Amino acid sequence: MVRKIRIELLVPHPENCNHMDARTLEKLQRHIERSGNYEPLAVRPHPRRKSKFQVINGHNRLRALKALGHRTAECIVWEVDSNQTRLYLATLNQLSGREVPERRVYLLERLLKRFEMAELSMLLPEQEEQLAALRQIVENEPIDLDNIGRSRQKEPALPVIMEFMLNEADARQVNMALDLVIDKGRKSLSRGRALVRLAHFYLEAIGGPCGRP
């Protein structure tokens, strides 16, 4: 059962090893401030401090709530001993599963249709430059969500978002090269496929291994 507990009664566990960097914490704060929703914290009665509670899971949410000036936090109270608590500390943040990259791309594509890019970059882990690159990719090569599972089983080569930074002069050279490849391909290529062709051209030139572009 979820219950509201006053913030000053919640004590972080001293052995917690999950720490969120300042930038991500700021985004968590924005989420909570914007929606008012968050996953309840998992706590236990403090083993030594009467009437207080020790946080098991939700240390970063507690930091965000404090920064936002909340007076209470929604919590679930567990009756567990110190050994079980340590097991939870060691595992809870490692058992969240693994994202399917293509499904995240699809999710971000949908969000980009409903939110401004600058707004999303303030709420999501991705930076605005990454979201802009993603928008360009999906506009050229729409994602078929229904086929993601089947393609994963049939073919190991799946779409991958690559990110790297270049200085202005190098970026200009790369873009010129991509434009030439696209122009030679009668403008039927996406920039992603054009980059693949450049890579194959280089690999062939140095006699390295390459597949068909």
Backbone as CSV, one residue per row, in Angstrom:
resi,resn,N_x,N_y,N_z,CA_x,CA_y,CA_z,C_x,C_y,C_z
1,MET,0.836,-1.190,0.000,0.000,0.000,0.000,0.880,1.252,0.000
2,VAL,0.544,2.178,-0.869,1.313,3.415,-0.957,0.855,4.375,0.135
3,ARG,1.809,4.962,0.828,1.495,5.958,1.845,2.407,7.168,1.696
4,LYS,1.912,8.313,2.101,2.711,9.526,2.033,3.483,9.696,3.330
5,ILE,4.798,9.923,3.190,5.673,10.077,4.345,6.389,11.417,4.226
6,ARG,6.491,12.125,5.317,7.149,13.423,5.283,8.614,13.273,4.874
7,ILE,9.044,14.192,4.037,10.399,14.141,3.479,11.467,14.056,4.560
8,GLU,11.285,14.812,5.662,12.329,14.853,6.697,12.463,13.526,7.439
9,LEU,11.505,12.617,7.248,11.578,11.311,7.898,12.276,10.264,7.036
10,LEU,12.625,10.639,5.802,13.249,9.696,4.878,14.764,9.873,4.887
11,VAL,15.455,8.783,5.185,16.916,8.818,5.313,17.541,7.953,4.218
12,PRO,18.391,8.519,3.348,19.061,7.705,2.317,19.915,6.610,2.943
13,HIS,19.957,5.470,2.316,20.814,4.387,2.807,22.272,4.750,2.535
14,PRO,23.146,4.639,3.521,24.551,5.059,3.329,25.321,4.205,2.324
15,GLU,24.795,3.010,2.007,25.503,2.128,1.089,24.916,2.150,-0.324
16,ASN,23.999,3.080,-0.570,23.437,3.190,-1.910,24.534,3.509,-2.921
17,CYS,24.560,2.778,-4.041,25.624,2.976,-5.036,25.087,3.515,-6.353
18,ASN,23.806,3.857,-6.391,23.223,4.381,-7.624,23.116,5.898,-7.533
19,HIS,23.884,6.589,-8.374,23.896,8.052,-8.318,23.616,8.621,-9.697
20,MET,22.719,9.571,-9.754,22.335,10.195,-11.013,23.102,11.504,-11.192
21,ASP,23.650,11.718,-12.395,24.390,12.956,-12.619,23.432,14.153,-12.618
22,ALA,23.994,15.342,-12.462,23.189,16.548,-12.269,22.258,16.812,-13.447
23,ARG,22.740,16.574,-14.670,21.924,16.851,-15.853,20.698,15.940,-15.895
24,THR,20.906,14.639,-15.621,19.787,13.695,-15.651,18.833,13.954,-14.489
25,LEU,19.390,14.317,-13.336,18.546,14.635,-12.182,17.641,15.822,-12.487
26,GLU,18.180,16.812,-13.200,17.379,17.979,-13.567,16.213,17.575,-14.459
27,LYS,16.446,16.612,-15.349,15.372,16.140,-16.217,14.326,15.368,-15.410
28,LEU,14.767,14.591,-14.443,13.831,13.890,-13.574,12.958,14.892,-12.824
29,GLN,13.570,15.959,-12.337,12.815,17.006,-11.641,11.749,17.601,-12.559
30,ARG,12.128,17.836,-13.814,11.167,18.426,-14.753,9.990,17.485,-14.983
31,HIS,10.279,16.185,-15.089,9.207,15.212,-15.275,8.221,15.264,-14.110
32,ILE,8.762,15.255,-12.899,7.908,15.256,-11.719,7.139,16.565,-11.623
33,GLU,7.826,17.673,-11.885,7.179,18.976,-11.813,6.081,19.101,-12.858
34,ARG,6.339,18.560,-14.024,5.394,18.676,-15.137,4.156,17.804,-14.931
35,SER,4.347,16.557,-14.491,3.245,15.598,-14.410,2.720,15.366,-12.996
36,GLY,3.594,15.592,-12.000,3.212,15.273,-10.627,3.283,13.793,-10.324
37,ASN,3.744,13.002,-11.293,3.789,11.544,-11.135,5.220,11.038,-10.992
38,TYR,5.383,10.002,-10.202,6.668,9.322,-10.070,6.423,7.979,-9.401
39,GLU,7.347,7.072,-9.601,7.237,5.754,-8.973,7.458,5.892,-7.470
40,PRO,6.577,5.292,-6.657,6.763,5.407,-5.203,8.124,4.883,-4.760
41,LEU,8.675,5.501,-3.739,9.941,5.059,-3.174,9.713,3.785,-2.362
42,ALA,10.708,2.916,-2.347,10.665,1.741,-1.471,11.505,2.056,-0.232
43,VAL,10.904,1.932,0.952,11.587,2.258,2.205,11.332,1.164,3.228
44,ARG,12.071,1.224,4.316,11.822,0.322,5.448,11.927,1.127,6.730
45,PRO,11.297,0.676,7.807,11.485,1.372,9.081,12.970,1.414,9.413
46,HIS,13.463,2.580,9.788,14.898,2.720,10.041,15.300,1.823,11.212
47,PRO,16.381,1.050,11.050,16.763,0.094,12.100,17.250,0.746,13.392
48,ARG,17.670,2.018,13.350,18.218,2.641,14.559,17.544,3.953,14.931
49,ARG,16.895,4.605,13.979,16.319,5.929,14.242,14.796,5.825,14.286
50,LYS,14.264,5.898,15.464,12.837,5.715,15.691,12.026,6.733,14.884
51,SER,10.936,6.254,14.301,9.968,7.031,13.522,10.503,7.463,12.154
52,LYS,11.760,7.101,11.843,12.313,7.452,10.530,12.277,6.225,9.620
53,PHE,12.478,6.479,8.324,12.469,5.415,7.333,13.735,5.490,6.481
54,GLN,14.274,4.328,6.167,15.493,4.255,5.362,15.127,3.927,3.921
55,VAL,15.652,4.708,2.994,15.324,4.510,1.581,16.077,3.306,1.025
56,ILE,15.341,2.422,0.358,15.938,1.259,-0.295,16.059,1.497,-1.787
57,ASN,14.985,1.987,-2.372,14.968,2.270,-3.809,14.260,3.598,-4.035
58,GLY,14.933,4.523,-4.743,14.319,5.823,-5.006,15.134,6.991,-4.494
59,HIS,16.433,6.782,-4.285,17.288,7.853,-3.770,17.285,9.085,-4.685
60,ASN,17.316,8.853,-5.984,17.337,9.993,-6.912,15.985,10.698,-6.958
61,ARG,14.906,9.934,-6.840,13.582,10.557,-6.771,13.468,11.403,-5.507
62,LEU,14.057,10.930,-4.420,14.039,11.703,-3.180,14.801,13.015,-3.368
63,ARG,15.957,12.971,-4.022,16.723,14.190,-4.293,15.896,15.168,-5.127
64,ALA,15.209,14.638,-6.135,14.396,15.498,-7.001,13.243,16.124,-6.225
65,LEU,12.581,15.336,-5.392,11.450,15.845,-4.613,11.909,16.933,-3.634
66,LYS,13.069,16.716,-3.024,13.606,17.731,-2.113,13.899,19.026,-2.869
67,ALA,14.507,18.899,-4.045,14.853,20.084,-4.831,13.605,20.845,-5.261
68,LEU,12.508,20.132,-5.462,11.255,20.762,-5.874,10.448,21.307,-4.698
69,GLY,10.930,21.039,-3.498,10.253,21.573,-2.326,9.063,20.758,-1.846
70,HIS,8.991,19.494,-2.254,7.891,18.649,-1.790,8.036,18.383,-0.286
71,ARG,6.916,18.337,0.390,6.943,18.072,1.832,6.752,16.593,2.153
72,THR,6.137,15.857,1.234,5.932,14.418,1.432,6.353,13.667,0.176
73,ALA,6.538,12.374,0.327,6.861,11.506,-0.803,5.986,10.264,-0.715
74,GLU,5.548,9.777,-1.861,4.777,8.540,-1.888,5.744,7.366,-1.727
75,CYS,5.437,6.490,-0.777,6.354,5.399,-0.440,5.598,4.091,-0.255
76,ILE,6.322,3.010,-0.471,5.860,1.682,-0.086,6.806,1.194,0.993
77,VAL,6.263,0.788,2.150,7.090,0.379,3.287,7.275,-1.129,3.258
78,TRP,8.539,-1.542,3.224,8.873,-2.964,3.250,9.429,-3.331,4.624
79,GLU,9.045,-4.476,5.090,9.588,-4.991,6.349,10.702,-5.975,6.002
80,VAL,11.920,-5.473,5.888,13.057,-6.307,5.501,14.237,-6.025,6.425
81,ASP,15.101,-7.044,6.593,16.269,-6.859,7.455,17.409,-6.230,6.671
82,SER,18.535,-6.007,7.336,19.653,-5.297,6.709,20.278,-6.088,5.565
83,ASN,20.364,-7.401,5.708,20.948,-8.211,4.642,20.088,-8.170,3.380
84,GLN,18.772,-8.314,3.562,17.884,-8.252,2.404,17.905,-6.865,1.768
85,THR,18.021,-5.854,2.608,18.109,-4.483,2.095,19.324,-4.316,1.197
86,ARG,20.465,-4.869,1.622,21.679,-4.759,0.816,21.523,-5.494,-0.519
87,LEU,20.819,-6.618,-0.501,20.571,-7.338,-1.744,19.742,-6.487,-2.699
88,TYR,18.743,-5.815,-2.145,17.923,-4.928,-2.971,18.763,-3.784,-3.532
89,LEU,19.615,-3.207,-2.694,20.461,-2.099,-3.150,21.357,-2.536,-4.307
90,ALA,21.788,-3.786,-4.255,22.721,-4.289,-5.271,22.021,-4.714,-6.552
91,THR,20.698,-4.965,-6.486,20.020,-5.531,-7.653,18.914,-4.672,-8.243
92,LEU,18.221,-3.901,-7.457,17.025,-3.219,-7.963,17.313,-2.343,-9.167
93,ASN,18.436,-1.649,-9.159,18.752,-0.758,-10.264,19.409,-1.478,-11.437
94,GLN,19.617,-2.795,-11.301,20.239,-3.559,-12.381,19.257,-4.499,-13.054
95,LEU,18.001,-4.517,-12.612,17.030,-5.475,-13.132,15.935,-4.807,-13.945
96,SER,16.266,-3.705,-14.566,15.247,-2.954,-15.289,15.065,-3.432,-16.728
97,GLY,15.780,-4.495,-17.116,15.644,-4.983,-18.471,16.512,-4.212,-19.441
98,ARG,16.286,-4.452,-20.702,17.145,-3.884,-21.748,16.268,-3.370,-22.876
99,GLU,16.518,-2.139,-23.299,15.698,-1.551,-24.345,15.997,-2.165,-25.705
100,VAL,14.949,-2.321,-26.505,15.124,-2.658,-27.912,15.362,-1.334,-28.642
101,PRO,16.553,-1.107,-29.192,16.877,0.199,-29.762,15.871,0.673,-30.795
102,GLU,15.410,-0.248,-31.671,14.476,0.158,-32.718,13.155,0.661,-32.128
103,ARG,12.715,0.048,-31.040,11.465,0.488,-30.424,11.641,1.853,-29.751
104,ARG,12.812,2.101,-29.214,13.044,3.435,-28.653,13.048,4.486,-29.769
105,VAL,13.653,4.150,-30.899,13.635,5.069,-32.026,12.200,5.368,-32.444
106,TYR,11.367,4.322,-32.497,9.961,4.513,-32.873,9.258,5.401,-31.847
107,LEU,9.526,5.143,-30.566,8.913,5.948,-29.504,9.314,7.413,-29.642
108,LEU,10.600,7.660,-29.882,11.068,9.033,-30.034,10.468,9.685,-31.277
109,GLU,10.302,8.891,-32.335,9.687,9.420,-33.551,8.277,9.930,-33.247
110,ARG,7.510,9.157,-32.477,6.153,9.567,-32.123,6.159,10.822,-31.251
111,LEU,7.098,10.870,-30.319,7.177,12.039,-29.446,7.535,13.306,-30.228
112,LEU,8.411,13.146,-31.218,8.825,14.307,-32.016,7.666,14.894,-32.819
113,LYS,6.630,14.097,-33.040,5.462,14.590,-33.762,4.534,15.396,-32.860
114,ARG,4.724,15.249,-31.556,3.789,15.870,-30.612,4.416,16.935,-29.721
115,PHE,5.744,16.949,-29.659,6.436,17.901,-28.800,7.507,18.638,-29.595
116,GLU,7.802,19.844,-29.147,8.918,20.583,-29.734,10.230,19.906,-29.354
117,MET,11.196,19.934,-30.268,12.470,19.265,-30.024,13.184,19.818,-28.798
118,ALA,13.155,21.146,-28.642,13.818,21.764,-27.487,13.186,21.295,-26.184
119,GLU,11.868,21.139,-26.196,11.173,20.681,-24.991,11.545,19.241,-24.672
120,LEU,11.584,18.381,-25.699,11.945,16.982,-25.473,13.376,16.844,-24.964
121,SER,14.280,17.664,-25.487,15.680,17.563,-25.066,15.853,17.931,-23.594
122,MET,14.887,18.675,-23.049,14.940,19.030,-21.627,14.380,17.922,-20.741
123,LEU,13.646,16.983,-21.361,12.983,15.941,-20.579,13.588,14.562,-20.770
124,LEU,14.230,14.337,-21.920,14.758,13.018,-22.252,16.278,12.983,-22.129
125,PRO,16.857,11.781,-22.029,18.320,11.681,-21.971,18.995,12.206,-23.234
126,GLU,18.321,12.080,-24.388,18.912,12.519,-25.650,19.043,14.042,-25.707
127,GLN,20.142,14.523,-26.288,20.335,15.948,-26.483,19.659,16.382,-27.779
128,GLU,19.502,17.692,-27.948,18.770,18.211,-29.101,19.431,17.792,-30.412
129,GLU,20.782,17.741,-30.447,21.480,17.343,-31.671,21.131,15.898,-32.049
130,GLN,21.029,15.028,-31.038,20.681,13.632,-31.296,19.255,13.510,-31.820
131,LEU,18.343,14.281,-31.234,16.952,14.249,-31.684,16.823,14.778,-33.107
132,ALA,17.611,15.811,-33.445,17.574,16.356,-34.804,18.064,15.313,-35.808
133,ALA,19.135,14.602,-35.439,19.655,13.553,-36.318,18.636,12.434,-36.478
134,LEU,17.962,12.094,-35.387,16.948,11.045,-35.430,15.797,11.452,-36.346
135,ARG,15.355,12.709,-36.221,14.251,13.175,-37.066,14.623,13.048,-38.543
136,GLN,15.859,13.394,-38.884,16.297,13.302,-40.277,16.279,11.854,-40.747
137,ILE,16.695,10.945,-39.868,16.734,9.524,-40.227,15.333,8.998,-40.493
138,VAL,14.408,9.253,-39.560,13.074,8.668,-39.692,12.279,9.312,-40.833
139,GLU,12.604,10.560,-41.173,11.912,11.187,-42.297,12.328,10.534,-43.612
140,ASN,13.582,10.079,-43.686,14.076,9.421,-44.898,13.775,7.932,-44.932
141,GLU,13.788,7.305,-43.745,13.593,5.859,-43.659,12.618,5.560,-42.532
142,PRO,11.293,5.642,-42.796,10.281,5.384,-41.757,10.443,4.008,-41.142
143,ILE,10.120,3.912,-39.859,10.286,2.667,-39.114,8.981,1.896,-39.083
144,ASP,9.035,0.625,-39.411,7.862,-0.246,-39.345,7.915,-1.014,-38.040
145,LEU,7.152,-0.547,-37.046,7.206,-1.155,-35.718,6.771,-2.608,-35.746
146,ASP,5.787,-2.948,-36.587,5.265,-4.318,-36.615,6.309,-5.327,-37.054
147,ASN,7.295,-4.851,-37.845,8.290,-5.782,-38.368,9.561,-5.840,-37.537
148,ILE,9.621,-5.038,-36.463,10.859,-4.995,-35.672,11.183,-6.355,-35.078
149,GLY,10.193,-7.000,-34.442,10.435,-8.297,-33.822,10.818,-9.345,-34.836
150,ARG,10.091,-9.361,-35.975,10.368,-10.368,-36.996,11.733,-10.149,-37.624
151,SER,12.082,-8.891,-37.895,13.385,-8.621,-38.511,14.515,-8.957,-37.555
152,ARG,14.287,-8.777,-36.248,15.320,-9.102,-35.260,15.602,-10.600,-35.279
153,GLN,14.551,-11.417,-35.501,14.741,-12.863,-35.507,15.365,-13.343,-36.815
154,LYS,14.975,-12.694,-37.930,15.419,-13.185,-39.231,16.784,-12.659,-39.631
155,GLU,17.069,-11.427,-39.255,18.284,-10.778,-39.755,19.008,-10.082,-38.617
156,PRO,20.279,-10.436,-38.342,20.986,-9.828,-37.227,21.358,-8.368,-37.456
157,ALA,21.412,-7.933,-38.746,21.813,-6.554,-39.042,20.610,-5.630,-38.877
158,LEU,20.587,-4.859,-37.801,19.469,-3.978,-37.499,19.912,-2.525,-37.571
159,PRO,18.967,-1.592,-37.800,19.339,-0.176,-37.843,20.000,0.278,-36.546
160,VAL,21.039,1.051,-36.668,21.768,1.553,-35.509,21.943,3.055,-35.660
161,ILE,21.656,3.809,-34.585,21.898,5.244,-34.614,23.345,5.494,-34.224
162,MET,24.096,6.135,-35.103,25.490,6.461,-34.814,25.581,7.949,-34.503
163,GLU,26.372,8.278,-33.490,26.537,9.694,-33.156,28.013,10.013,-32.978
164,PHE,28.444,11.117,-33.557,29.803,11.596,-33.385,29.818,13.077,-33.691
165,MET,30.797,13.759,-33.141,30.898,15.201,-33.315,32.096,15.528,-34.202
166,LEU,31.929,16.526,-35.093,33.008,16.984,-35.957,33.144,18.495,-35.823
167,ASN,34.348,18.982,-36.089,34.454,20.441,-36.132,33.807,20.934,-37.417
168,GLU,33.625,22.244,-37.533,32.852,22.808,-38.641,33.454,22.483,-40.004
169,ALA,34.770,22.574,-40.094,35.428,22.325,-41.390,35.267,20.861,-41.814
170,ASP,35.487,19.931,-40.871,35.349,18.508,-41.188,33.907,18.166,-41.535
171,ALA,32.960,18.748,-40.788,31.547,18.486,-41.056,31.177,18.953,-42.465
172,ARG,31.740,20.096,-42.887,31.467,20.613,-44.220,31.989,19.647,-45.281
173,GLN,33.196,19.090,-45.056,33.767,18.134,-45.999,32.917,16.872,-46.087
174,VAL,32.501,16.370,-44.930,31.682,15.147,-44.910,30.356,15.387,-45.624
175,ASN,29.728,16.518,-45.373,28.449,16.820,-46.010,28.591,16.987,-47.520
176,MET,29.699,17.585,-47.943,29.938,17.724,-49.384,30.073,16.346,-50.021
177,ALA,30.817,15.442,-49.348,31.000,14.091,-49.878,29.668,13.348,-49.944
178,LEU,28.861,13.487,-48.910,27.556,12.827,-48.904,26.654,13.375,-50.002
179,ASP,26.706,14.702,-50.205,25.900,15.309,-51.264,26.306,14.775,-52.637
180,LEU,27.618,14.577,-52.844,28.097,14.041,-54.120,27.603,12.614,-54.329
181,VAL,27.652,11.795,-53.269,27.179,10.413,-53.377,25.691,10.387,-53.674
182,ILE,24.927,11.231,-52.983,23.474,11.287,-53.198,23.154,11.756,-54.610
183,ASP,23.906,12.765,-55.068,23.684,13.280,-56.412,23.988,12.213,-57.465
184,LYS,25.064,11.443,-57.233,25.415,10.383,-58.163,24.368,9.285,-58.156
185,GLY,23.757,9.099,-56.990,22.698,8.090,-56.886,21.344,8.626,-57.301
186,ARG,21.341,9.770,-57.994,20.120,10.396,-58.499,19.137,10.719,-57.372
187,LYS,19.720,11.116,-56.241,18.959,11.608,-55.094,17.993,10.577,-54.517
188,SER,18.231,9.298,-54.787,17.356,8.259,-54.244,17.875,7.698,-52.924
189,LEU,19.072,8.151,-52.516,19.686,7.639,-51.302,19.397,8.543,-50.114
190,SER,19.247,7.922,-48.932,19.233,8.710,-47.698,20.682,9.045,-47.350
191,ARG,20.893,9.965,-46.433,22.262,10.310,-46.042,22.920,9.132,-45.323
192,GLY,22.118,8.338,-44.644,22.672,7.154,-43.989,23.240,6.171,-44.993
193,ARG,22.476,5.903,-46.086,22.963,4.989,-47.110,24.153,5.593,-47.859
194,ALA,24.136,6.911,-48.036,25.271,7.568,-48.685,26.538,7.379,-47.864
195,LEU,26.420,7.470,-46.549,27.577,7.266,-45.677,28.087,5.838,-45.796
196,VAL,27.174,4.876,-45.904,27.576,3.475,-46.084,28.372,3.319,-47.375
197,ARG,27.907,3.973,-48.437,28.632,3.870,-49.727,30.029,4.477,-49.632
198,LEU,30.148,5.581,-48.900,31.476,6.162,-48.698,32.390,5.184,-47.966
199,ALA,31.841,4.521,-46.947,32.637,3.561,-46.180,33.087,2.406,-47.063
200,HIS,32.180,1.898,-47.911,32.539,0.796,-48.811,33.599,1.228,-49.820
201,PHE,33.462,2.457,-50.317,34.443,2.967,-51.277,35.834,2.989,-50.649
202,TYR,35.919,3.460,-49.382,37.211,3.534,-48.708,37.771,2.142,-48.459
203,LEU,36.905,1.233,-47.995,37.367,-0.126,-47.708,37.868,-0.817,-48.966
204,GLU,37.182,-0.599,-50.071,37.651,-1.178,-51.338,38.981,-0.577,-51.755
205,ALA,39.137,0.745,-51.507,40.360,1.430,-51.903,41.585,0.907,-51.151
206,ILE,41.404,0.538,-49.883,42.550,0.046,-49.099,42.616,-1.467,-49.066
207,GLY,41.672,-2.112,-49.785,41.698,-3.565,-49.849,41.203,-4.229,-48.588
208,GLY,40.384,-3.506,-47.809,39.844,-4.084,-46.585,38.591,-4.892,-46.832
209,PRO,38.088,-5.616,-45.817,36.881,-6.428,-45.990,35.657,-5.525,-46.082
210,CYS,34.754,-5.850,-46.978,33.508,-5.083,-47.084,32.448,-5.928,-47.743
211,GLY,31.205,-5.634,-47.424,30.088,-6.308,-48.079,29.545,-5.409,-49.162
212,ARG,28.426,-5.773,-49.700,27.827,-4.965,-50.748,27.085,-3.787,-50.135
213,PRO,27.234,-2.555,-50.682,26.563,-1.389,-50.130,25.066,-1.446,-50.403
